[in-house]
């Protein structure tokens, strides 16, 4: 590995560390809040642990996607202006995502075992894999935002809002209007494998977009 | 010694061709001035020479090797460009120290002591967020990153914009001292030509996406003249030369002439004065050239 790639990867690894600390920090605040709110309630501890694990999974998913979307127009642009190569940025950002998600998965699994929430083990693995796939999509969206500016953010926000409304309505109406919006934790290893392949395809698209990246 | 060469560079943004078959050759160990009007293509040229922007046609090489995605070439170059206080997602919330840390991470020859010295010189608060910096402070940060990078080829894009006269003089002194000590190559793009002209060993003038001059500054100015006198006398005297920005004042006329070589005399009936780089540039840009 060349010197420039090593330096770029070190930068992105430090970024992953900061993201992880942020996720842990937000989680800690919420856990403390829940402890305060549920003082005196029966079985509050076990339900608190369950929701803490579920929430942390969501934070991994959200933060990974958000930072991936920010990447092309912000972090990657700064790094490119400092002389990094596009291939280094590509490798560095994958390393950052995998490090963050991997560390998050370890924390989740440890929490599952320590709190005896064994039924959340597959949820933890699933949410981490989903986080990688979503970050791939987010990075592509990030490139479009970089190219088209704020209009792309608005278009993306509208699409997400419509999607959220439809899913929300489906879930609110006892059962689901559209079965294919039914989210369940799929424990099939085949599904995980397919998701990882999708992640690979998305990263191939990201690589091609990255090749044309420029400092704005 | 090395050479950063751009050949037949074409760069378009949508329908606009910003660089049109540009040829440029930067020899290491010199200080270059890059001057041009707003929108002439200075920043685009610098960004393609440093592979921060892909070109549509042409080649950019450093010592014969392509610069694009080349670690060896890129690690010899620092292009310190204007830092924006606003990003697509809102104010730039990075702090000065974050940018300096980035410089330390990516420039292998980063000189931290020199950077600290420059921070004191420009009186920069490293804890301040970039969005809270004044234009002058942003320029100072750009300069610190460029100088402390200790890169063999250091490019600064309008580094003195926003700096007061004292800070500008400090910057010019820094460049001269650094050049004398290390022989680094500097390419400085600026609009404040008069002040910086003494710094430039070579000058590149870019206009409408084309390099119109790339020459030793002294040699260029040795063949540039301001010729004045009566209308018909001046017209006779400058016949056959490239004439820029003719101005008639009553019966008298003043023209700027750029000859192919130094001229001993234009005749006795005209007054001939040397032309500064700024005035030459102004004359070339304000009017298109025409043969007298």
Interface residues (C-beta under 8 A of the other chain):
Chain A: X2 X3 X4 X5 X7 X8 X10 X11 X70 X73 X74 X78 X79 X80 X81 X82 X83 X84 X85 X86 X87 X145 X146 X149 X150 X153 X211 X212 X214 X215
Chain B: X47 X50 X51 X52 X53 X54 X69 X70 X71 X74 X75 X77 X78 X79 X81 X87 X88 X89 X94 X102 X103 X105 X106 X107 X108
